[in-house]
């Protein structure tokens, strides 16, 4: 997954989220709670870096 601001069209543009209270988009049943949280600048979903492969 391309985490850079230069990601291809149709992909997420991930930015560091910090320690905010937003829940991980993949949900409790699939969330691995591993890594920092990233937020997509376009669609606004938040995921842990370890949960991102679930979105593919």
PDB file of N, CA, C and O in Angstrom, chain B, residues numbered from 101:
ATOM      1  N   UNK B 101       0.848  -1.168   0.000  1.00  0.00           N
ATOM      2  CA  UNK B 101       0.000   0.000   0.000  1.00  0.00           C
ATOM      3  C   UNK B 101       0.896   1.235   0.000  1.00  0.00           C
ATOM      4  O   UNK B 101       1.866   1.307   0.754  1.00  0.00           O
ATOM      5  N   UNK B 102       0.569   2.188  -0.836  1.00  0.00           N
ATOM      6  CA  UNK B 102       1.358   3.416  -0.951  1.00  0.00           C
ATOM      7  C   UNK B 102       0.878   4.427   0.085  1.00  0.00           C
ATOM      8  O   UNK B 102      -0.229   4.954  -0.027  1.00  0.00           O
ATOM      9  N   UNK B 103       1.708   4.701   1.096  1.00  0.00           N
ATOM     10  CA  UNK B 103       1.346   5.632   2.165  1.00  0.00           C
ATOM     11  C   UNK B 103       1.751   7.070   1.847  1.00  0.00           C
ATOM     12  O   UNK B 103       1.489   7.972   2.644  1.00  0.00           O
ATOM     13  N   UNK B 104       2.372   7.293   0.719  1.00  0.00           N
ATOM     14  CA  UNK B 104       2.894   8.623   0.407  1.00  0.00           C
ATOM     15  C   UNK B 104       1.821   9.561  -0.133  1.00  0.00           C
ATOM     16  O   UNK B 104       0.804   9.105  -0.657  1.00  0.00           O
ATOM     17  N   UNK B 105       2.043  10.872  -0.008  1.00  0.00           N
ATOM     18  CA  UNK B 105       1.099  11.835  -0.573  1.00  0.00           C
ATOM     19  C   UNK B 105       1.004  11.730  -2.099  1.00  0.00           C
ATOM     20  O   UNK B 105       0.053  12.246  -2.686  1.00  0.00           O
ATOM     21  N   UNK B 106       1.967  11.075  -2.751  1.00  0.00           N
ATOM     22  CA  UNK B 106       1.954  10.931  -4.203  1.00  0.00           C
ATOM     23  C   UNK B 106       1.301   9.644  -4.678  1.00  0.00           C
ATOM     24  O   UNK B 106       1.610   9.177  -5.774  1.00  0.00           O
ATOM     25  N   UNK B 107       0.410   9.056  -3.893  1.00  0.00           N
ATOM     26  CA  UNK B 107      -0.253   7.805  -4.271  1.00  0.00           C
ATOM     27  C   UNK B 107      -1.059   7.985  -5.560  1.00  0.00           C
ATOM     28  O   UNK B 107      -1.505   9.089  -5.873  1.00  0.00           O
ATOM     29  N   UNK B 108      -1.237   6.912  -6.288  1.00  0.00           N
ATOM     30  CA  UNK B 108      -1.980   6.948  -7.550  1.00  0.00           C
ATOM     31  C   UNK B 108      -3.446   7.275  -7.327  1.00  0.00           C
ATOM     32  O   UNK B 108      -3.992   7.047  -6.247  1.00  0.00           O
ATOM     33  N   UNK B 109      -4.077   7.814  -8.366  1.00  0.00           N
ATOM     34  CA  UNK B 109      -5.498   8.125  -8.298  1.00  0.00           C
ATOM     35  C   UNK B 109      -6.279   6.852  -8.012  1.00  0.00           C
ATOM     36  O   UNK B 109      -5.944   5.786  -8.530  1.00  0.00           O
ATOM     37  N   UNK B 110      -7.299   6.955  -7.205  1.00  0.00           N
ATOM     38  CA  UNK B 110      -8.094   5.803  -6.831  1.00  0.00           C
ATOM     39  C   UNK B 110      -7.593   5.126  -5.567  1.00  0.00           C
ATOM     40  O   UNK B 110      -8.255   4.232  -5.041  1.00  0.00           O
ATOM     41  N   UNK B 111      -6.442   5.537  -5.077  1.00  0.00           N
ATOM     42  CA  UNK B 111      -5.903   5.005  -3.840  1.00  0.00           C
ATOM     43  C   UNK B 111      -6.107   6.034  -2.733  1.00  0.00           C
ATOM     44  O   UNK B 111      -6.437   7.193  -2.987  1.00  0.00           O
ATOM     45  N   UNK B 112      -5.907   5.585  -1.521  1.00  0.00           N
ATOM     46  CA  UNK B 112      -6.018   6.492  -0.383  1.00  0.00           C
ATOM     47  C   UNK B 112      -4.778   7.377  -0.291  1.00  0.00           C
ATOM     48  O   UNK B 112      -3.693   6.984  -0.719  1.00  0.00           O
ATOM     49  N   UNK B 113      -4.944   8.556   0.263  1.00  0.00           N
ATOM     50  CA  UNK B 113      -3.833   9.468   0.547  1.00  0.00           C
ATOM     51  C   UNK B 113      -3.722   9.519   2.067  1.00  0.00           C
ATOM     52  O   UNK B 113      -4.469  10.237   2.732  1.00  0.00           O
ATOM     53  N   UNK B 114      -2.781   8.747   2.607  1.00  0.00           N
ATOM     54  CA  UNK B 114      -2.677   8.559   4.047  1.00  0.00           C
ATOM     55  C   UNK B 114      -1.830   9.634   4.710  1.00  0.00           C
ATOM     56  O   UNK B 114      -0.743   9.974   4.243  1.00  0.00           O
ATOM     57  N   UNK B 115      -2.356  10.160   5.812  1.00  0.00           N
ATOM     58  CA  UNK B 115      -1.651  11.142   6.636  1.00  0.00           C
ATOM     59  C   UNK B 115      -1.611  10.619   8.066  1.00  0.00           C
ATOM     60  O   UNK B 115      -2.517   9.900   8.487  1.00  0.00           O
ATOM     61  N   UNK B 116      -0.565  10.975   8.818  1.00  0.00           N
ATOM     62  CA  UNK B 116      -0.491  10.560  10.214  1.00  0.00           C
ATOM     63  C   UNK B 116      -1.686  11.106  10.975  1.00  0.00           C
ATOM     64  O   UNK B 116      -2.059  12.267  10.808  1.00  0.00           O
ATOM     65  N   UNK B 117      -2.276  10.280  11.797  1.00  0.00           N
ATOM     66  CA  UNK B 117      -3.460  10.659  12.555  1.00  0.00           C
ATOM     67  C   UNK B 117      -3.115  11.114  13.962  1.00  0.00           C
ATOM     68  O   UNK B 117      -3.832  11.933  14.537  1.00  0.00           O
ATOM     69  N   UNK B 118      -2.049  10.607  14.518  1.00  0.00           N
ATOM     70  CA  UNK B 118      -1.726  10.943  15.896  1.00  0.00           C
ATOM     71  C   UNK B 118      -2.497  10.049  16.852  1.00  0.00           C
ATOM     72  O   UNK B 118      -2.828   8.913  16.512  1.00  0.00           O
ATOM     73  N   UNK B 119      -2.778  10.543  18.020  1.00  0.00           N
ATOM     74  CA  UNK B 119      -3.424   9.715  19.042  1.00  0.00           C
ATOM     75  C   UNK B 119      -4.892  10.072  19.225  1.00  0.00           C
ATOM     76  O   UNK B 119      -5.402  10.025  20.345  1.00  0.00           O
ATOM     77  N   UNK B 120      -5.569  10.423  18.158  1.00  0.00           N
ATOM     78  CA  UNK B 120      -6.981  10.788  18.243  1.00  0.00           C
ATOM     79  C   UNK B 120      -7.860   9.614  18.623  1.00  0.00           C
ATOM     80  O   UNK B 120      -7.413   8.467  18.624  1.00  0.00           O
ATOM     81  N   UNK B 121      -9.098   9.900  18.943  1.00  0.00           N
ATOM     82  CA  UNK B 121     -10.025   8.876  19.390  1.00  0.00           C
ATOM     83  C   UNK B 121     -10.824   8.222  18.281  1.00  0.00           C
ATOM     84  O   UNK B 121     -11.745   7.456  18.565  1.00  0.00           O
ATOM     85  N   UNK B 122     -10.497   8.502  17.018  1.00  0.00           N
ATOM     86  CA  UNK B 122     -11.243   7.889  15.922  1.00  0.00           C
ATOM     87  C   UNK B 122     -11.018   6.384  15.902  1.00  0.00           C
ATOM     88  O   UNK B 122      -9.878   5.930  16.002  1.00  0.00           O
ATOM     89  N   UNK B 123     -12.092   5.602  15.775  1.00  0.00           N
ATOM     90  CA  UNK B 123     -11.934   4.143  15.733  1.00  0.00           C
ATOM     91  C   UNK B 123     -11.353   3.679  14.399  1.00  0.00           C
ATOM     92  O   UNK B 123     -11.491   4.357  13.381  1.00  0.00           O
ATOM     93  N   UNK B 124     -10.714   2.539  14.417  1.00  0.00           N
ATOM     94  CA  UNK B 124     -10.162   1.950  13.204  1.00  0.00           C
ATOM     95  C   UNK B 124     -11.315   1.513  12.298  1.00  0.00           C
ATOM     96  O   UNK B 124     -12.266   0.885  12.763  1.00  0.00           O
ATOM     97  N   UNK B 125     -11.233   1.839  11.025  1.00  0.00           N
ATOM     98  CA  UNK B 125     -12.294   1.582  10.049  1.00  0.00           C
ATOM     99  C   UNK B 125     -12.614   0.098   9.874  1.00  0.00           C
ATOM    100  O   UNK B 125     -13.757  -0.249   9.577  1.00  0.00           O
ATOM    101  N   UNK B 126     -11.635  -0.775  10.051  1.00  0.00           N
ATOM    102  CA  UNK B 126     -11.886  -2.199   9.801  1.00  0.00           C
ATOM    103  C   UNK B 126     -12.761  -2.841  10.869  1.00  0.00           C
ATOM    104  O   UNK B 126     -13.241  -3.957  10.669  1.00  0.00           O
ATOM    105  N   UNK B 127     -12.979  -2.183  11.975  1.00  0.00           N
ATOM    106  CA  UNK B 127     -13.875  -2.701  13.007  1.00  0.00           C
ATOM    107  C   UNK B 127     -13.171  -3.607  14.008  1.00  0.00           C
ATOM    108  O   UNK B 127     -12.080  -4.114  13.747  1.00  0.00           O
ATOM    109  N   UNK B 128     -13.808  -3.801  15.151  1.00  0.00           N
ATOM    110  CA  UNK B 128     -13.204  -4.559  16.246  1.00  0.00           C
ATOM    111  C   UNK B 128     -12.904  -6.008  15.887  1.00  0.00           C
ATOM    112  O   UNK B 128     -11.914  -6.566  16.363  1.00  0.00           O
ATOM    113  N   UNK B 129     -13.731  -6.622  15.065  1.00  0.00           N
ATOM    114  CA  UNK B 129     -13.538  -8.044  14.756  1.00  0.00           C
ATOM    115  C   UNK B 129     -12.288  -8.302  13.919  1.00  0.00           C
ATOM    116  O   UNK B 129     -11.696  -9.377  14.020  1.00  0.00           O
ATOM    117  N   UNK B 130     -11.873  -7.329  13.088  1.00  0.00           N
ATOM    118  CA  UNK B 130     -10.701  -7.514  12.229  1.00  0.00           C
ATOM    119  C   UNK B 130      -9.517  -6.628  12.612  1.00  0.00           C
ATOM    120  O   UNK B 130      -8.416  -6.820  12.096  1.00  0.00           O
ATOM    121  N   UNK B 131      -9.721  -5.672  13.497  1.00  0.00           N
ATOM    122  CA  UNK B 131      -8.660  -4.734  13.870  1.00  0.00           C
ATOM    123  C   UNK B 131      -7.570  -5.443  14.666  1.00  0.00           C
ATOM    124  O   UNK B 131      -7.846  -6.130  15.650  1.00  0.00           O
ATOM    125  N   UNK B 132      -6.332  -5.264  14.225  1.00  0.00           N
ATOM    126  CA  UNK B 132      -5.201  -5.896  14.923  1.00  0.00           C
ATOM    127  C   UNK B 132      -4.544  -4.932  15.914  1.00  0.00           C
ATOM    128  O   UNK B 132      -3.682  -5.340  16.693  1.00  0.00           O
ATOM    129  N   UNK B 133      -4.943  -3.664  15.889  1.00  0.00           N
ATOM    130  CA  UNK B 133      -4.420  -2.638  16.809  1.00  0.00           C
ATOM    131  C   UNK B 133      -2.888  -2.585  16.808  1.00  0.00           C
ATOM    132  O   UNK B 133      -2.260  -2.403  17.851  1.00  0.00           O
ATOM    133  N   UNK B 134      -2.303  -2.749  15.616  1.00  0.00           N
ATOM    134  CA  UNK B 134      -0.847  -2.726  15.476  1.00  0.00           C
ATOM    135  C   UNK B 134      -0.441  -1.534  14.620  1.00  0.00           C
ATOM    136  O   UNK B 134      -0.965  -1.338  13.523  1.00  0.00           O
ATOM    137  N   UNK B 135       0.489  -0.746  15.127  1.00  0.00           N
ATOM    138  CA  UNK B 135       1.006   0.395  14.385  1.00  0.00           C
ATOM    139  C   UNK B 135       0.250   1.673  14.683  1.00  0.00           C
ATOM    140  O   UNK B 135      -0.740   1.688  15.415  1.00  0.00           O
ATOM    141  N   UNK B 136       0.748   2.740  14.092  1.00  0.00           N
ATOM    142  CA  UNK B 136       0.115   4.046  14.280  1.00  0.00           C
ATOM    143  C   UNK B 136      -1.139   4.138  13.421  1.00  0.00           C
ATOM    144  O   UNK B 136      -1.337   3.340  12.504  1.00  0.00           O
ATOM    145  N   UNK B 137      -1.973   5.109  13.725  1.00  0.00           N
ATOM    146  CA  UNK B 137      -3.178   5.316  12.920  1.00  0.00           C
ATOM    147  C   UNK B 137      -2.886   6.291  11.792  1.00  0.00           C
ATOM    148  O   UNK B 137      -2.142   7.257  11.961  1.00  0.00           O
ATOM    149  N   UNK B 138      -3.477   6.025  10.653  1.00  0.00           N
ATOM    150  CA  UNK B 138      -3.388   6.887   9.473  1.00  0.00           C
ATOM    151  C   UNK B 138      -4.806   7.267   9.074  1.00  0.00           C
ATOM    152  O   UNK B 138      -5.741   6.486   9.249  1.00  0.00           O
ATOM    153  N   UNK B 139      -4.959   8.485   8.531  1.00  0.00           N
ATOM    154  CA  UNK B 139      -6.268   8.946   8.076  1.00  0.00           C
ATOM    155  C   UNK B 139      -6.169   9.316   6.611  1.00  0.00           C
ATOM    156  O   UNK B 139      -5.231  10.002   6.205  1.00  0.00           O
ATOM    157  N   UNK B 140      -7.130   8.867   5.810  1.00  0.00           N
ATOM    158  CA  UNK B 140      -7.147   9.201   4.394  1.00  0.00           C
ATOM    159  C   UNK B 140      -7.641  10.636   4.230  1.00  0.00           C
ATOM    160  O   UNK B 140      -8.706  10.997   4.731  1.00  0.00           O
ATOM    161  N   UNK B 141      -6.863  11.442   3.529  1.00  0.00           N
ATOM    162  CA  UNK B 141      -7.221  12.845   3.319  1.00  0.00           C
ATOM    163  C   UNK B 141      -8.434  12.987   2.409  1.00  0.00           C
ATOM    164  O   UNK B 141      -9.077  14.036   2.401  1.00  0.00           O
ATOM    165  N   UNK B 142      -8.756  11.949   1.643  1.00  0.00           N
ATOM    166  CA  UNK B 142      -9.863  12.032   0.694  1.00  0.00           C
ATOM    167  C   UNK B 142     -11.165  11.501   1.295  1.00  0.00           C
ATOM    168  O   UNK B 142     -12.165  12.217   1.348  1.00  0.00           O
ATOM    169  N   UNK B 143     -11.150  10.249   1.745  1.00  0.00           N
ATOM    170  CA  UNK B 143     -12.403   9.644   2.223  1.00  0.00           C
ATOM    171  C   UNK B 143     -12.551   9.692   3.741  1.00  0.00           C
ATOM    172  O   UNK B 143     -13.603   9.329   4.268  1.00  0.00           O
ATOM    173  N   UNK B 144     -11.516  10.135   4.448  1.00  0.00           N
ATOM    174  CA  UNK B 144     -11.536  10.392   5.892  1.00  0.00           C
ATOM    175  C   UNK B 144     -11.582   9.148   6.776  1.00  0.00           C
ATOM    176  O   UNK B 144     -11.816   9.280   7.977  1.00  0.00           O
ATOM    177  N   UNK B 145     -11.369   7.940   6.233  1.00  0.00           N
ATOM    178  CA  UNK B 145     -11.340   6.767   7.096  1.00  0.00           C
ATOM    179  C   UNK B 145     -10.019   6.728   7.853  1.00  0.00           C
ATOM    180  O   UNK B 145      -9.018   7.285   7.402  1.00  0.00           O
ATOM    181  N   UNK B 146     -10.023   6.066   9.005  1.00  0.00           N
ATOM    182  CA  UNK B 146      -8.846   5.936   9.857  1.00  0.00           C
ATOM    183  C   UNK B 146      -8.550   4.451  10.029  1.00  0.00           C
ATOM    184  O   UNK B 146      -9.452   3.666  10.322  1.00  0.00           O
ATOM    185  N   UNK B 147      -7.281   4.060   9.847  1.00  0.00           N
ATOM    186  CA  UNK B 147      -6.872   2.671  10.066  1.00  0.00           C
ATOM    187  C   UNK B 147      -5.502   2.628  10.732  1.00  0.00           C
ATOM    188  O   UNK B 147      -4.706   3.557  10.596  1.00  0.00           O
ATOM    189  N   UNK B 148      -5.236   1.543  11.453  1.00  0.00           N
ATOM    190  CA  UNK B 148      -3.885   1.276  11.940  1.00  0.00           C
ATOM    191  C   UNK B 148      -3.052   0.826  10.744  1.00  0.00           C
ATOM    192  O   UNK B 148      -3.592   0.250   9.800  1.00  0.00           O
ATOM    193  N   UNK B 149      -1.761   1.076  10.772  1.00  0.00           N
ATOM    194  CA  UNK B 149      -0.914   0.624   9.666  1.00  0.00           C
ATOM    195  C   UNK B 149      -0.973  -0.892   9.522  1.00  0.00           C
ATOM    196  O   UNK B 149      -0.872  -1.405   8.408  1.00  0.00           O
ATOM    197  N   UNK B 150      -1.134  -1.613  10.615  1.00  0.00           N
ATOM    198  CA  UNK B 150      -1.242  -3.068  10.557  1.00  0.00           C
ATOM    199  C   UNK B 150      -2.563  -3.564  10.004  1.00  0.00           C
ATOM    200  O   UNK B 150      -2.656  -4.712   9.569  1.00  0.00           O
ATOM    201  N   UNK B 151      -3.581  -2.728  10.010  1.00  0.00           N
ATOM    202  CA  UNK B 151      -4.904  -3.117   9.510  1.00  0.00           C
ATOM    203  C   UNK B 151      -5.102  -2.768   8.035  1.00  0.00           C
ATOM    204  O   UNK B 151      -6.046  -3.252   7.412  1.00  0.00           O
ATOM    205  N   UNK B 152      -4.242  -1.952   7.481  1.00  0.00           N
ATOM    206  CA  UNK B 152      -4.400  -1.485   6.101  1.00  0.00           C
ATOM    207  C   UNK B 152      -4.527  -2.612   5.078  1.00  0.00           C
ATOM    208  O   UNK B 152      -5.312  -2.472   4.140  1.00  0.00           O
ATOM    209  N   UNK B 153      -3.794  -3.727   5.208  1.00  0.00           N
ATOM    210  CA  UNK B 153      -3.948  -4.798   4.214  1.00  0.00           C
ATOM    211  C   UNK B 153      -5.370  -5.357   4.125  1.00  0.00           C
ATOM    212  O   UNK B 153      -5.745  -5.916   3.094  1.00  0.00           O
ATOM    213  N   UNK B 154      -6.157  -5.216   5.175  1.00  0.00           N
ATOM    214  CA  UNK B 154      -7.550  -5.686   5.154  1.00  0.00           C
ATOM    215  C   UNK B 154      -8.358  -4.915   4.110  1.00  0.00           C
ATOM    216  O   UNK B 154      -9.331  -5.442   3.571  1.00  0.00           O
ATOM    217  N   UNK B 155      -7.964  -3.674   3.821  1.00  0.00           N
ATOM    218  CA  UNK B 155      -8.697  -2.839   2.863  1.00  0.00           C
ATOM    219  C   UNK B 155      -8.440  -3.226   1.417  1.00  0.00           C
ATOM    220  O   UNK B 155      -9.199  -2.825   0.535  1.00  0.00           O
ATOM    221  N   UNK B 156      -7.394  -3.991   1.152  1.00  0.00           N
ATOM    222  CA  UNK B 156      -7.046  -4.338  -0.231  1.00  0.00           C
ATOM    223  C   UNK B 156      -7.922  -5.436  -0.775  1.00  0.00           C
ATOM    224  O   UNK B 156      -7.758  -5.844  -1.925  1.00  0.00           O
TER     225      UNK B 156
END
